[in-house]
Amino acid sequence: MNVRFVTTKGDLITAQAVQGARLLEVAQAAGMPLEGTCEGQMACSTCHVIVSPDWFEKLSPASADEEDMLDLAAGVTRTSRLACQIELSGELDGLTVKIPTIARDMQFG
């Protein structure tokens, strides 16, 4: 399956993913600047992405804990989610997400 990332410069990067993978893992493998400091434990907001409105309603709803973490992220929008909380399924083939302008990733400075 494919996942599409829109970079902060507006470039479109398509990455291959397997069903069941977390979006954070796919993003990191594709070189996206998402740190994921807590390694998917939902204890930070460093994997914040903005889901394309066309895809947002296809995702499972965010939990209250995820919503709380999103309150800490910079540049949050109505379609913001934590990439660590998005498990990819066949219905999400072609999912498009935007990397926020302000992304925190200590690995890339």
N, C-alpha and C positions, 0 to 999 in steps of 0.2 A: 504494500500500500504506500501511498505518497502523502507527505505532509509538506505544506508550503509555508515558508517563512518570509515575511517582508522585513528587510533590514531597516535600520534607522536611516539609511541612505536611499531607501525606496527600492532596492534591488530585491528580486524574487529568487529565493533559493529553494529548490525542491529536494527533499530528502526522502530516502527509502526508510520504511518502518515496518515492523512486524506487529501483528495484532497482539494486544496485551502489554505492549511496551508503554512506558510513561512518556508523555510528551517531553518532559525535561531531559530524559536520556537521549531522545532523538535529536533534540535541539543541540545539546552539548556535542554529540557526535558529528553534527553538521557545522560545528564551529560557531554557533550562536553564543553571544555574550550573556549567558544565563548561569550564574554561579551555583545556585542551589546549595547554599551554605549548609543547610540542615539535612542535606541528602534525602529530601523527600519526606521529612517527618512533620512538615507543616509548622515549623517553628521559626520561619523567616518569610520574607517576601522577595527573595533574590531571584526567583524564577517567574516573576510576574510577566504575563504576556497579554496582549489584547487580541481577542478572538474576533475574526471577521463576523459581522452581524448575521451573514447568511448561515453561519455555522453555529453561532452561540446557542440557539434554541435546541440544537441536536445533542448538546452536552447534558450530562446529568447535572442537576442543580448543585450549586456550591453549598457546602455545609456551613453552619454558623461559624465554625472554627476557621474555615477558609476565608469567609467574609471578614472575620476579625483580622486575619493576617493581611488581607488586601488593604485594610485601612492604613497599614504601615507603608504601603508601596507608593512610590512617586508616580504621578501621571495616571492614576487609576481612571478608568472609564466604565460605562455601563456594562461593557462586554469583557472586562478584565477577569482573568482567572490565574491561578497558580499552575504552572506547567506540570508540577509534580503531582497534581491531583487529577490530571486528565489521562485516563487510560484509553489507549487507542483501540478502537473496534472497527470492524468492516464498514460500519455506517459512517465512519469518520475519514474514509479514504478521500483525500483531496483537501482535508482540513487546512484552512489558511489562518495563520496568526501573525500578528505584527509584534516586533520587538520594540518595546517602549523606547522613547528617545533617551530617557534616563534609565540605564541598566546598570546594576551593580554586579561587577564580576572582578574579584581580586586576582583571578588567574590571568586576566588580560590587562589589568591596570585600568 
